[in-house]
Structure formats: structure tokens, C-alpha cells
Amino acid sequence: MLLEILAASAYKEYRERERKQKEGIVKAQQKGLYHGRQPDLEAHDRIASFTEAGFSINKTAEAVGVSRSTVIRVRKKLKNLD
């Protein structure tokens, strides 16, 4: 029972920290101080060139040094631009 109380307390504190962090991000965005993580455009260009060369998703991800999901997301973005 004591363990359950400690776990509930820790979870409550975690959720409170998460809420405060989100509030801080919103305030910083309103002031123009927070823009989030910027995309790595150099990696996107390399993914585009590997895609045009006919490489698979796995080979492209391995060669560029990014995840499969990044390759898929960039390919989808390139497809929408066409």
C-alpha cells in the first residue's frame, strides 16, 4: 500500500512537471523565443538524392544516418511537392 501511494505521488509530480513545461513552451512561443527543433535540411537533400538514385528506404536511412521514419516522412514531403 505504501508503494502504491509513492507511485501515485510520483506520477502526480510527473504530470505537474509536464504541464508546467508545456505552459512554458507556449509562453516562449508567444514571445517568439521558442521555435522547436529545426529540420536538418542537408540530410533532407541527401535523402532526396538517394531516393532519385533508386535506393530503398533502409539503404537510404543507413547511408544518410537517419531513421526509416525520417526517410519516409521526407519522401512523402517530396511526393507532395511534385
C-alpha positions in Angstrom: 0.0 0.0 0.0 2.8 2.4 0.8 4.4 1.6 -2.6 1.1 2.5 -4.3 0.9 5.8 -2.5 4.5 6.6 -3.5 3.9 5.6 -7.1 0.7 7.8 -7.3 2.6 10.7 -5.8 5.5 10.3 -8.3 3.0 10.1 -11.2 1.2 13.3 -10.0 4.5 15.2 -9.8 5.5 13.9 -13.3 2.2 15.1 -14.7 2.6 18.5 -13.0 6.1 19.0 -14.4 4.8 18.0 -17.8 2.0 20.6 -17.6 4.4 23.3 -16.4 6.8 22.6 -19.3 4.0 22.9 -21.8 2.9 26.2 -20.3 6.5 27.4 -20.5 6.8 26.4 -24.2 3.5 28.2 -25.1 4.7 31.4 -23.3 8.1 31.2 -25.1 6.4 30.7 -28.5 4.1 33.7 -27.9 7.2 35.8 -27.2 9.0 34.4 -30.3 11.7 32.7 -28.3 10.9 29.1 -28.9 10.7 27.6 -32.4 11.2 23.9 -31.7 13.8 21.7 -33.4 14.7 22.8 -36.9 14.8 20.2 -39.6 18.2 19.1 -40.9 17.9 20.3 -44.5 21.2 18.9 -45.5 20.0 15.4 -44.6 16.8 16.0 -46.4 18.8 16.9 -49.6 20.8 13.8 -49.2 17.7 11.7 -48.8 16.2 13.3 -51.9 19.3 12.4 -53.9 19.4 8.8 -52.7 15.7 8.5 -53.5 16.2 9.8 -57.0 19.1 7.3 -57.4 16.6 4.5 -56.6 17.9 3.4 -53.2 15.5 1.6 -50.8 14.2 3.2 -47.6 16.5 1.1 -45.5 19.6 1.7 -47.6 18.9 5.4 -47.7 18.4 5.6 -43.9 21.6 3.7 -43.3 23.7 5.8 -45.8 22.4 9.2 -44.5 22.4 8.2 -40.8 18.8 8.8 -40.1 15.8 6.7 -39.1 13.5 4.9 -41.5 10.6 7.2 -40.4 12.7 10.3 -41.3 13.3 8.9 -44.8 9.6 8.0 -45.2 8.5 11.5 -43.9 10.9 13.3 -46.3 9.9 11.1 -49.3 6.2 11.9 -48.5 7.0 15.6 -48.4 8.9 15.3 -51.7 6.0 13.4 -53.3 3.5 16.2 -52.3 5.8 18.8 -53.8 5.7 17.2 -57.2 
